[in-house]
Amino acid sequence: MSDDDRGDDRVRAHVYVSGRVQGVFYRATTRDTARERGVDGWVRNLDDGRVEAVFEGPRDAVEGMVEWCHTGSPSAVVEGVDAEYEDPEGVTGFTVRR
């Protein structure tokens, strides 16, 4: 078994997305995409109009979700994505937070 199979390559990205990302199904599409890719975490709207998300999982899958955020849902107009990598916290599943 390689290190990747044991979860040693698990990473966490804390992401803030700006632009027209609220009211355009950004959170629901993020949740569905993360679940399809086997990424854990959560997503929520912020009062300032941005969307905040946390992705945890294999490095390739998490980096793929960060890249996906630059496009997001079909109706979104993403202006910026700020991602900071942190130590994983063991989040399981993917939820939309209110």
Number of C-alpha atoms within 10 A of each C-alpha: 5 7 8 11 10 9 12 12 12 19 21 25 23 18 19 21 24 20 14 16 22 18 11 15 15 24 24 15 14 23 22 13 17 25 15 9 16 15 25 22 23 22 23 20 20 13 7 7 14 19 22 20 24 25 26 30 25 21 19 12 19 24 19 14 22 23 13 14 25 17 16 22 19 10 14 19 17 17 12 14 18 14 19 11 15 12 10 14 11 13 15 12 14 21 19 14 11 7
